[in-house]
């Protein structure tokens, strides 16, 4: 009996160790053999997380996110690109993707309390067709108003393009969520902005209060921004997520 207990304990321990721990801002691949993850404990509590998921088009994808106080589910998403907004309170945080038909994909997580530093060579965000998740007005913390990307000492002279999808369920429309700040001067409703070599900028993507079937909710529209020299290559070293100093 004692041997069985030890074997059961070792099996549980090995299963726990097999779960991959990931960081904010890290692009991670998943498939049917690698679909369970844990989020680093450095993520600030009482936060909003934005999970951007991309998988094979036309295949159903589900998910389960669990933290100390909360578990949230999603089932059967066929969209190739999915944006999930999660009202995250206290870690630890574990999650898994439920895949069918040999599906595979990748995901990346941003949060609302940490400024992400980027060289701005990648294409950021997804211009998703529909909003898949949101936060009810009664649960929203008004101090969490945006996701912020800093671009220090920009590498070249280039136009940066900003796009968003203004449609949400029930025919409510989003406004332009973008704000660009340079030398303490901020411009809203940006569609294109010229960045100069050696200058520093901050891009903010703002959460918005809209109505869904008559109820107030907070959500972010499908969005994307990218430099005019973006060539479709993803650079793993393009971002630095320093949540220890925020």
C-alpha positions in Angstrom: 0.0 0.0 0.0 2.8 2.4 0.9 4.5 1.7 -2.5 1.3 2.5 -4.3 1.0 5.8 -2.5 4.5 6.7 -3.4 3.9 5.8 -7.0 0.7 7.9 -7.1 2.5 10.9 -5.6 5.4 10.6 -8.1 2.9 10.4 -11.0 1.1 13.5 -9.8 4.4 15.4 -9.3 5.6 14.4 -12.7 2.3 15.6 -14.3 2.6 18.9 -12.6 6.2 19.4 -13.7 5.2 18.6 -17.3 3.0 21.8 -17.4 5.0 24.5 -19.2 5.4 27.8 -17.3 5.2 30.8 -19.7 5.8 34.6 -19.4 3.7 37.5 -20.5 4.5 38.7 -24.0 6.0 35.3 -25.0 4.6 33.7 -28.1 3.9 30.0 -27.3 2.9 27.2 -29.7 0.4 24.5 -28.7 -0.9 21.3 -30.1 -2.7 18.2 -28.9 0.4 16.9 -27.0 1.3 20.3 -25.5 -1.9 22.1 -24.5 -1.5 22.8 -20.8 0.3 25.8 -19.4 0.9 27.8 -16.2 1.4 31.6 -16.1 4.5 32.9 -14.2 3.8 34.1 -10.7 5.4 37.4 -11.5 2.1 38.6 -13.1 0.6 41.4 -11.1 -2.7 40.5 -9.3 -6.0 42.4 -9.7 -5.4 42.7 -13.4 -6.9 42.3 -16.9 -5.3 39.8 -19.2 -5.7 39.8 -23.0 -5.0 36.4 -24.5 -4.5 36.4 -28.3 -4.9 32.9 -29.8 -4.3 31.8 -33.4 -5.1 28.3 -34.6 -6.1 26.4 -37.8 -9.1 27.9 -39.5 -12.4 26.0 -39.4 -11.4 23.7 -36.4 -13.2 24.0 -33.1 -11.1 25.3 -30.2 -12.1 25.4 -26.5 -10.2 26.7 -23.5 -10.3 26.7 -19.7 -8.5 29.3 -17.5 -8.3 28.8 -13.8 -6.9 31.0 -11.0 -7.3 31.1 -7.3 -10.8 32.6 -7.4 -12.1 32.0 -10.8 -12.4 29.6 -13.7 -13.6 30.6 -17.1 -14.5 28.4 -20.1 -14.9 28.8 -23.9 -16.2 26.2 -26.3 -16.1 25.5 -30.0 -14.5 28.7 -31.5 -14.1 28.3 -35.3 -12.4 31.7 -35.9 -8.7 31.5 -36.8 -7.9 34.4 -34.5 -9.5 34.8 -31.1 -9.2 37.5 -28.5 -10.0 36.6 -24.9 -10.3 39.3 -22.2 -10.0 37.9 -18.6 -10.6 39.7 -15.4 -7.7 38.2 -13.5 -7.6 38.6 -9.7 -5.1 36.3 -7.9 -2.7 33.6 -9.1 -1.5 31.0 -9.6 -3.0 30.7 -13.0 -3.3 27.5 -15.1 -5.0 27.0 -18.5 -5.5 24.6 -21.2 -6.7 24.5 -24.8 -9.2 21.8 -25.9 -8.4 20.9 -29.4 -10.1 18.7 -32.0 -9.1 17.3 -35.4 -5.3 17.6 -34.9 -5.6 21.4 -34.4 -2.5 23.5 -33.5 -1.7 27.1 -33.1 0.0 29.7 -30.9 -0.9 32.4 -28.3 0.5 35.4 -26.5 -0.7 37.2 -23.3 -0.6 40.9 -22.5 -1.8 42.5 -19.3 -3.1 46.0 -18.4 -0.6 46.7 -15.5 2.7 46.3 -17.3 4.2 48.3 -20.1 5.5 46.1 -22.9 8.7 47.4 -24.5 9.0 46.7 -28.2 11.4 47.4 -31.1 8.2 47.4 -33.3 9.2 45.0 -36.0 6.3 42.6 -35.5 2.6 42.9 -36.2 0.8 43.3 -32.9 -2.7 42.2 -32.1 -5.4 40.6 -34.2 -8.1 42.4 -36.1 -10.6 39.8 -35.0 -14.1 39.7 -36.6 -16.0 39.5 -33.3 -15.4 40.1 -29.6 -15.4 36.8 -27.8 -15.2 37.9 -24.2 -15.7 41.0 -22.1 -15.9 42.3 -18.5 -19.3 43.3 -17.0 -19.6 46.9 -15.8 -20.1 45.8 -12.2 -16.8 44.0 -12.1 -14.6 46.5 -14.0 -11.7 48.3 -12.3 -11.5 51.8 -13.8 -7.8 52.1 -13.1 -7.2 49.4 -15.8 -7.9 51.5 -18.8 -5.4 50.4 -21.5 -2.7 48.1 -22.8 0.5 50.0 -23.2 3.5 49.4 -25.6 6.6 51.6 -25.3 8.9 52.0 -28.3 12.2 53.5 -27.1 14.8 54.9 -29.5 12.9 53.7 -32.6 15.2 51.9 -35.1 14.3 53.8 -38.4 11.9 56.3 -40.0 8.6 54.7 -40.9 4.9 55.1 -40.9 3.1 52.9 -38.4 -0.3 51.6 -39.5 -3.2 51.2 -37.0 -6.3 49.1 -37.8 -9.3 48.0 -35.7 -12.7 46.3 -36.2 -15.5 48.5 -35.0 -18.3 45.9 -35.0 -19.4 44.1 -31.8 -22.4 41.9 -31.2 -25.9 43.5 -31.2 -24.7 46.1 -33.7 -22.9 48.3 -31.1 -19.9 49.9 -32.6 -16.4 50.5 -31.1 -14.6 53.8 -31.5 -10.9 53.9 -32.5 -9.0 52.6 -29.5 -5.5 53.9 -30.3 -3.5 56.6 -28.7 0.1 57.5 -29.6 2.2 59.6 -27.2 5.5 61.4 -28.1 7.3 63.9 -25.8 4.2 64.1 -23.5 2.0 65.0 -26.4 -0.7 62.4 -27.1 -2.8 61.9 -30.2 -6.0 59.9 -30.2 -8.0 58.1 -33.0 -4.8 57.3 -34.9 -4.9 55.5 -38.2 -1.3 56.2 -39.3 1.6 57.9 -37.4 5.1 58.7 -38.6 7.8 57.4 -36.2 11.3 59.0 -36.5 14.6 57.2 -35.9 16.0 57.7 -32.4 12.7 59.0 -31.0 10.7 57.3 -28.3 6.9 56.7 -28.4 4.1 54.9 -26.4 1.2 53.2 -28.0 -1.9 52.7 -25.9 -4.9 50.5 -26.8 -7.9 51.6 -24.7 -10.6 49.5 -23.3 -14.1 50.8 -24.0 -17.5 50.8 -22.4 -20.2 49.6 -24.8 -23.6 48.0 -24.6 -24.3 44.3 -25.3 -28.1 43.6 -25.4 -28.7 46.6 -23.2 -26.1 45.7 -20.6 -22.9 47.8 -20.1 -19.7 45.9 -20.7 -16.0 46.7 -21.1 -14.1 45.3 -24.1 -11.4 45.9 -26.6 -12.1 45.7 -30.4 -10.1 43.6 -32.7 -7.0 45.6 -33.3 -3.6 45.5 -35.0 -0.7 47.9 -35.6 2.5 47.4 -37.6 5.3 49.3 -39.3 5.3 49.8 -43.0 8.4 47.6 -43.4 6.8 44.6 -41.7 7.5 41.5 -43.8 5.5 38.8 -42.1 8.4 37.5 -40.0 7.9 37.1 -36.3 10.9 38.3 -34.2 11.0 36.6 -30.8 13.4 39.2 -29.5 11.2 42.1 -30.5 9.6 42.5 -27.0 10.7 42.9 -23.4 8.1 42.4 -20.7 9.5 43.8 -17.5 6.7 43.1 -15.0 9.1 43.2 -12.0 9.5 47.0 -12.3 5.8 47.9 -12.7 
